[in-house]
Amino acid sequence: MQADDIILLTLAAGKQMSYLLPLLYGKCRLRLSVHKDSEKELLEKKYPGSEVVKGDMERAEDVSSMLSGVTTVIYIGPTFHPRETEIGYSMIDAAASEAQNGKLKHFIYSSVLHSQLRKLMNHDCKRYVEEYLMESGLNYTILQPTHMLDPFPVEDLMRQEQPVWHADYDPKVTFSFTVLRDLADAFAVVALEREKHYLAEYPISSTGAVSHVAVVEALSKEIGKEIAIKQKGYYEAVGGLHGLLVRANGRLDQRVSRDITDRLILYYNTYGLKGNTNVLQWLIGRKPTSIEEFFHDKVSSIRQSGK
C-alpha cells in the first residue's frame, strides 16, 4: 500500500465503516461515498483531508465517478435492497473498467457468511455478486461476516428495572456472532496488505456457535440483573423486522422485502447461522472478541458515560 493510494469505501457512514475508518485514516488517501448531505458533513468534519462524495450506487455515472482513480475499493452493498444484486454487478463492471484503464488493483467485498444458503434471499443476492466478482478478472477478496453482536440492545436492557429481551426466533437455536471491531481489523489487514489476500474468501466469525439464551445470560451476569426472554410470535417478528427495513430504506419493494423477512425468520428459527473463528483469528493476529469481553466493554462504556 502506497501513501498516495486511494481507497474507496462505500456506505462510509454506516456501522461497518465506523470502526474501520480510524484504522485507515492517515495511512492512505480515503474516498468516502455517502448518500446524504448530513453524512457528508459529518465525515468531512470527523476525517478532514478525506474526499467525501455523495452518490447513488443505482446510477452508473455516479458509480464510475466514485471509482475513478482509486486503487482499492471496499464495497459494502445495500442489504435487503430490491436491486442489491444488480447494484453489485454495476460496481464490479465499473471496477473492471477502472482496472483496465486506470489504477484499480483490489476489490474487497463485504458479503455474508454462507452465501450459498439459497433459502435466505439476502444471502442469495450476495451469492450472485460473489460469482460475478470471481468471474470478473479482478483481484478480489471476499469477507463473509455472520450475525452482528453490536446491535444487541445492551443500553435498553440496562435501563429496565426488570429487563426483558424479546426474541424474534427460538432463543435456543445457535448462532455465531461477529463483533464490528474484529471485522474492522480484518478489513484493514486485507486492504493494507493487499496482494497477500488476492483471490481469497474469508468467513468471519468472532464466536463459535452459541444460543441467544447464553448471550442473555452473559449480559445478565455483566449488569447484575437477570434478563428474562420472551419469544415473539412468528407474525409479530416478521412484521417488526419488515417495519425496520421499510423505515431504513423507503425504496424497498414491499412484496420482495416481506418475502425476505418471512424466510429469514423461518430459517433462523430452525437453523440459526453458525461459523468458525479460526480464519478471523489468523487474519487479525489475535483471539477474536468473546461475548463476555464485548459485553464487559460495552457496559463499562455506558456506565462511564453516565447514560
C-alpha positions in Angstrom: 0.0 0.0 0.0 1.4 3.3 -1.1 0.8 6.6 0.8 -0.8 8.1 -2.3 -3.1 5.2 -3.0 -6.8 5.9 -2.9 -9.2 3.6 -1.1 -12.9 4.0 -1.9 -15.2 2.9 0.9 -18.9 2.7 0.0 -21.7 3.3 2.6 -19.0 5.1 4.5 -21.3 6.5 7.2 -22.6 3.0 8.0 -21.9 0.9 11.1 -19.3 -1.4 9.4 -17.2 1.6 8.4 -17.4 3.4 11.8 -14.7 1.1 13.2 -12.7 0.8 10.0 -12.2 4.4 9.1 -9.9 5.2 12.1 -7.7 2.3 11.2 -7.2 3.5 7.6 -7.2 7.3 8.2 -3.7 8.7 7.8 -2.3 5.6 6.2 -3.6 6.3 2.7 -5.9 8.6 0.9 -9.6 7.9 1.5 -12.6 8.5 -0.7 -15.8 8.1 1.3 -19.1 7.5 -0.5 -22.3 8.6 1.2 -26.0 9.1 0.3 -27.0 12.1 2.3 -25.7 15.7 2.8 -25.8 15.2 6.6 -23.5 12.2 6.3 -21.1 14.1 4.0 -20.9 17.0 6.5 -20.3 14.6 9.4 -17.5 12.7 7.8 -15.8 15.8 6.4 -15.7 17.1 9.9 -14.5 13.9 11.5 -11.9 12.9 8.8 -10.5 16.2 7.5 -8.5 15.7 4.3 -10.5 12.8 3.2 -12.5 13.1 0.0 -16.2 12.6 0.8 -18.5 12.2 -2.2 -22.3 12.0 -2.3 -23.5 9.5 -4.9 -26.2 6.9 -5.7 -25.0 3.4 -6.4 -28.0 2.8 -8.6 -26.7 5.5 -11.1 -24.0 4.2 -13.4 -22.4 7.6 -13.8 -22.2 8.0 -10.0 -20.5 4.6 -9.7 -18.0 5.4 -12.4 -17.2 8.7 -10.7 -16.7 7.1 -7.3 -14.2 4.6 -8.7 -12.3 7.0 -10.9 -8.6 6.9 -9.9 -9.0 4.6 -6.9 -6.5 1.8 -6.2 -8.7 -0.2 -3.8 -12.5 -0.4 -3.3 -14.1 -1.8 -0.1 -17.6 -2.4 -1.3 -20.5 -2.7 1.2 -23.7 -3.0 -0.7 -27.2 -2.1 0.3 -28.5 -5.2 2.1 -32.2 -6.0 1.6 -32.4 -3.6 -1.3 -34.6 -4.9 -4.2 -31.8 -4.4 -6.6 -28.9 -5.4 -4.4 -27.6 -7.9 -7.0 -27.8 -5.5 -9.9 -26.0 -2.8 -7.9 -23.2 -5.2 -7.1 -22.9 -6.1 -10.8 -22.7 -2.4 -11.7 -19.9 -1.8 -9.1 -17.9 -4.7 -10.4 -18.3 -3.7 -14.1 -17.1 -0.2 -13.2 -14.2 -1.6 -11.2 -13.2 -3.9 -14.1 -13.1 -0.9 -16.4 -11.1 1.1 -13.9 -8.6 -1.8 -13.5 -8.2 -1.9 -17.3 -7.9 1.8 -17.9 -7.0 3.3 -14.5 -5.2 2.3 -11.3 -7.5 -0.1 -9.6 -5.8 -3.2 -8.1 -8.1 -4.7 -5.5 -11.8 -5.2 -5.0 -12.8 -6.1 -1.4 -16.4 -7.2 -1.0 -18.3 -7.4 2.3 -20.6 -10.4 1.7 -22.2 -12.7 4.3 -21.4 -15.9 6.0 -22.6 -18.9 4.0 -23.8 -17.0 0.9 -24.8 -20.4 -0.6 -27.8 -20.7 1.7 -30.4 -20.1 -1.0 -33.4 -20.2 1.3 -32.2 -16.8 2.6 -32.9 -14.3 -0.1 -30.5 -11.7 1.2 -27.7 -14.4 1.2 -28.7 -15.4 -2.3 -28.3 -11.9 -3.6 -24.7 -11.8 -2.4 -24.0 -15.3 -3.8 -24.7 -14.0 -7.3 -22.5 -10.9 -6.6 -19.7 -13.2 -5.4 -19.9 -15.3 -8.5 -19.9 -12.2 -10.8 -16.8 -10.9 -8.9 -15.0 -14.2 -9.2 -15.5 -14.2 -13.0 -14.7 -10.5 -13.5 -10.9 -10.9 -13.8 -10.4 -8.5 -10.8 -8.1 -9.2 -7.9 -10.7 -9.7 -5.2 -11.1 -10.6 -1.6 -14.4 -11.6 -0.1 -15.1 -11.2 3.6 -18.1 -13.0 4.9 -19.2 -11.8 8.3 -22.0 -13.5 10.3 -24.7 -12.2 12.7 -23.5 -8.9 14.2 -23.4 -8.7 18.0 -23.1 -4.9 18.2 -26.8 -4.1 17.7 -27.8 -6.2 20.8 -29.9 -3.7 22.9 -27.5 -3.5 25.9 -28.3 0.0 26.9 -32.0 -0.5 26.7 -31.9 -3.7 28.8 -29.7 -2.0 31.4 -32.3 0.8 31.9 -35.1 -1.6 32.6 -35.9 -2.4 36.2 -37.0 -6.0 35.3 -35.4 -6.4 31.8 -37.0 -8.5 29.2 -35.4 -9.3 25.8 -37.9 -10.1 23.1 -36.5 -12.7 20.7 -37.5 -12.8 17.0 -36.9 -16.5 16.9 -36.2 -19.5 19.1 -33.5 -18.3 21.6 -32.2 -21.9 22.0 -31.1 -22.1 18.3 -27.4 -21.4 18.0 -25.6 -18.7 16.1 -22.1 -17.4 15.6 -21.6 -13.6 16.1 -19.2 -11.1 14.6 -18.1 -8.1 16.6 -17.6 -4.9 14.4 -14.2 -4.1 15.8 -12.9 -7.6 14.8 -14.4 -7.1 11.3 -12.8 -3.7 11.0 -9.4 -5.2 11.9 -9.9 -7.8 9.2 -10.8 -5.3 6.6 -7.8 -3.1 7.5 -5.4 -6.1 7.2 -6.7 -7.1 3.8 -6.7 -3.6 2.5 -3.2 -2.6 3.7 -1.5 -6.0 2.9 -3.3 -6.2 -0.5 -1.5 -8.8 -2.7 -1.3 -11.3 0.1 -5.1 -11.6 0.1 -5.9 -11.7 -3.7 -8.5 -14.3 -4.7 -9.3 -15.2 -1.1 -12.6 -15.8 0.7 -12.6 -15.3 4.4 -15.5 -16.4 6.7 -15.6 -14.0 9.6 -17.0 -15.2 13.0 -15.9 -13.8 16.3 -17.6 -16.6 18.3 -18.4 -20.2 17.8 -22.0 -21.5 17.9 -23.9 -20.1 20.9 -27.5 -19.7 21.7 -29.2 -16.4 22.5 -30.0 -17.9 25.9 -26.3 -18.0 26.6 -25.9 -14.5 25.2 -28.5 -13.1 27.5 -27.1 -15.0 30.5 -23.7 -13.4 29.8 -25.2 -9.9 29.7 -27.3 -10.7 32.9 -24.1 -11.5 34.7 -22.3 -8.4 33.5 -25.1 -6.0 34.5 -26.0 -7.8 37.7 -29.7 -8.2 36.8 -31.5 -11.3 35.4 -32.8 -10.7 31.9 -35.9 -12.6 31.0 -36.5 -13.8 27.5 -39.8 -13.7 25.7 -40.1 -15.1 22.1 -42.3 -13.2 19.8 -44.9 -14.9 17.7 -43.9 -15.5 14.1 -46.1 -12.8 12.5 -45.1 -10.3 15.2 -41.4 -11.0 14.5 -41.9 -10.7 10.7 -43.9 -7.5 11.0 -41.4 -5.9 13.3 -38.4 -6.7 11.1 -40.2 -5.7 8.0 -41.1 -2.4 9.5 -37.5 -1.7 10.4 -36.4 -2.4 6.9 -39.0 -0.2 5.4 -38.1 2.7 7.7 -34.5 2.3 6.9 -35.0 2.2 3.1 -38.2 3.8 1.8 -37.4 2.4 -1.7 -37.9 -1.2 -0.7 -40.3 -3.2 -2.8 -42.9 -4.1 -0.2 -43.6 -7.6 -1.6 -40.0 -8.6 -2.1 -38.9 -7.2 1.3 -41.8 -9.1 3.0 -40.6 -12.3 1.3 -37.1 -11.7 2.6 -38.2 -11.3 6.2 -40.7 -14.2 6.1 -37.9 -16.6 5.0 -35.3 -15.1 7.3 -37.3 -15.6 10.5 -38.4 -19.1 9.5 -34.8 -20.1 8.6 -33.2 -18.6 11.8 -35.9 -20.2 13.9 -34.8 -23.6 12.7 -31.1 -23.5 11.6 -29.5 -20.3 13.0 -26.3 -19.2 11.3 -23.0 -20.8 12.5 -19.3 -20.4 11.7 -15.8 -21.0 12.9 -13.4 -18.4 14.5 -10.1 -19.8 13.1 -9.9 -17.8 9.9 -10.6 -14.5 11.7 -8.0 -15.2 14.4 -5.4 -16.0 11.8 -6.3 -12.9 9.8 -6.2 -10.3 12.7 -3.4 -12.0 14.7 -5.3 -12.2 17.9 -8.2 -14.0 19.5 -11.5 -12.6 18.4 -13.6 -10.7 20.9 -15.7 -13.1 23.1 -19.3 -12.3 24.1 -18.2 -11.7 27.6 -15.4 -9.3 26.6 -17.8 -7.5 24.3 -20.5 -7.0 27.0 -17.9 -6.0 29.6 -16.5 -3.3 27.4 -19.9 -2.1 26.3 -21.4 -2.0 29.7 -18.3 -0.2 31.1 -18.5 2.4 28.3 -22.2 3.0 29.0 -21.6 3.4 32.8 -18.7 5.7 32.3 -20.7 7.9 30.0 -23.4 8.2 32.7 -26.2 7.0 30.4 
